[in-house]
Amino acid sequence: MKGKMLNLVAFVAGVLLAAGVLTVFKACDMKDDGTWMNCHYAQMYVCYLAVAAAAVSLVGAFITNKIIKILANVITAVLAAIAFFIPGVIVHMCMMETMRCYTMLQPFTRILSCVIIIISVISLVFTLMKKDEAQNDR
């Protein structure tokens, strides 16, 4: 039951990350000439990874197979780790560190990515510690 609740919390955190980077904590707006800066693409990559992490953690919450649950937790943590490094490391952002991408997008992404990673690792530990039902019958 603990693992299921943790997976659902990771799902909610993933949804919050995706919604946050598209709304309140979004990157810089479109330039006057109609083009986008790199930080917009960082925002979109984070959104895609957050949606994927949320979907995998939701699947992990309702799966009873231990191996698949372990894989779901590992995949969720890896997706969140990649999202952590998107703004500023994998995708270069604006030149000025006072822009929205540095002051809003990057900190929000890093905080929620860490939350998802921590929850996924804790859920992984609970899953690994849980004995198989087949072993309990012996």
C-alpha positions as CSV (number, residue, x, y, z in Angstrom):
1,M,0.0,0.0,0.0
2,K,2.9,2.4,0.7
3,G,4.4,1.8,-2.7
4,K,1.0,2.5,-4.4
5,M,0.6,5.8,-2.5
6,L,4.1,6.8,-3.3
7,N,3.6,6.1,-7.0
8,L,0.4,8.2,-6.9
9,V,2.3,11.1,-5.2
10,A,5.0,10.8,-7.9
11,F,2.2,10.9,-10.5
12,V,0.8,14.1,-9.0
13,A,4.3,15.7,-8.8
14,G,4.8,14.8,-12.5
15,V,1.5,16.4,-13.5
16,L,2.4,19.5,-11.4
17,L,5.7,19.7,-13.1
18,A,4.2,19.5,-16.6
19,A,1.4,22.0,-15.8
20,G,3.8,24.3,-14.0
21,V,6.3,24.6,-16.8
22,L,3.5,25.4,-19.2
23,T,1.8,28.0,-17.1
24,V,3.1,29.8,-14.0
25,F,6.8,28.7,-14.3
26,K,7.1,28.9,-18.1
27,A,10.1,30.1,-20.0
28,C,10.5,33.3,-21.9
29,D,7.8,34.4,-24.4
30,M,8.1,34.4,-28.1
31,K,10.5,37.0,-29.6
32,D,9.2,40.0,-31.5
33,D,10.1,38.3,-34.8
34,G,8.0,35.3,-34.1
35,T,10.8,32.8,-33.2
36,W,11.4,31.1,-29.9
37,M,14.5,31.1,-27.8
38,N,16.2,27.9,-26.6
39,C,14.5,28.1,-23.2
40,H,11.1,27.5,-24.9
41,Y,12.4,24.1,-26.2
42,A,13.8,23.3,-22.7
43,Q,10.4,24.0,-21.3
44,M,8.7,21.7,-23.8
45,Y,11.2,18.9,-23.2
46,V,10.7,19.1,-19.5
47,C,6.9,19.0,-20.1
48,Y,7.2,15.8,-22.2
49,L,9.5,14.1,-19.7
50,A,7.1,15.1,-16.8
51,V,4.1,13.6,-18.6
52,A,6.1,10.4,-19.4
53,A,7.2,10.2,-15.7
54,A,3.6,10.8,-14.5
55,A,2.3,8.1,-16.8
56,V,4.9,5.5,-15.8
57,S,4.4,6.2,-12.1
58,L,0.6,5.9,-12.6
59,V,1.1,2.5,-14.3
60,G,3.4,1.5,-11.4
61,A,0.8,2.3,-8.9
62,F,-1.6,-0.3,-10.3
63,I,0.7,-3.0,-11.4
64,T,1.1,-6.0,-9.0
65,N,4.1,-7.6,-10.8
66,K,7.2,-6.9,-8.7
67,I,9.6,-6.7,-11.6
68,I,7.4,-4.3,-13.6
69,K,6.9,-2.2,-10.5
70,I,10.7,-2.0,-10.0
71,L,11.1,-1.0,-13.6
72,A,8.4,1.7,-13.3
73,N,10.1,3.2,-10.4
74,V,13.5,3.2,-12.1
75,I,12.2,4.6,-15.3
76,T,10.3,7.4,-13.4
77,A,13.5,8.3,-11.5
78,V,15.6,8.3,-14.7
79,L,13.0,10.5,-16.6
80,A,13.0,13.0,-13.7
81,A,16.8,13.0,-13.6
82,I,16.9,13.9,-17.3
83,A,14.3,16.6,-16.7
84,F,16.5,18.0,-13.9
85,F,19.4,18.5,-16.4
86,I,17.4,19.8,-19.3
87,P,17.3,23.6,-18.5
88,G,20.8,25.0,-18.5
89,V,22.8,21.8,-19.0
90,I,21.4,19.8,-21.9
91,V,19.6,22.8,-23.5
92,H,21.4,26.1,-23.2
93,M,19.2,29.0,-22.1
94,C,19.2,32.7,-22.4
95,M,22.4,34.7,-21.9
96,M,21.0,36.9,-19.1
97,E,20.5,35.1,-15.8
98,T,17.7,37.5,-14.9
99,M,15.4,36.0,-17.5
100,R,12.4,33.8,-16.6
101,C,14.1,30.7,-17.7
102,Y,16.7,31.1,-15.0
103,T,14.5,32.6,-12.3
104,M,11.4,30.5,-12.7
105,L,11.7,27.5,-15.1
106,Q,15.0,26.1,-13.9
107,P,14.5,26.2,-10.1
108,F,10.9,24.8,-10.4
109,T,12.1,22.0,-12.7
110,R,14.9,21.1,-10.4
111,I,12.9,21.1,-7.2
112,L,10.0,19.0,-8.6
113,S,12.4,16.7,-10.4
114,C,14.2,16.0,-7.1
115,V,10.9,15.4,-5.4
116,I,10.0,12.8,-8.1
117,I,13.4,11.2,-7.9
118,I,13.2,10.9,-4.1
119,I,9.7,9.5,-4.1
120,S,10.6,7.0,-6.8
121,V,13.7,5.8,-5.0
122,I,11.7,5.4,-1.7
123,S,9.0,3.5,-3.6
124,L,11.7,1.3,-5.2
125,V,13.1,0.5,-1.8
126,F,9.7,-0.5,-0.4
127,T,9.1,-2.6,-3.5
128,L,12.5,-4.4,-3.1
129,M,11.8,-5.0,0.6
130,K,8.4,-6.4,0.0
131,K,8.3,-10.2,-0.1
132,D,6.7,-12.0,-3.0
133,E,3.3,-13.5,-2.2
134,A,4.6,-16.8,-3.6
135,Q,7.3,-16.8,-0.9
136,N,4.8,-16.1,1.9
137,D,2.8,-19.3,1.0
138,R,5.8,-21.6,1.6
